[in-house]
Amino acid sequence: MTVNDWLGVFFTVVVFIGMVYVYVMVFRPANRDKFEAQRGMALDDEDHINAGERK
């Protein structure tokens, strides 16, 4: 196998492990309150953008 093949295998394994970590973190019941608190964060930002445009 060439260096490019090994790099591809390495990055694939790293991404897989990262995805498993994120899935465990998100679906863990102990973290539910933390994620629920940030539930509407993207939608709440529009008020600040619109206020800046009015000036």
Secondary structure, DSSP 8 states (H G I E B T S, - for coil): --HHHHHHHHHHHHHHHHHHHHHHHHH-GGGHHHHHHTTTHHHHHHHHHHHHHH-
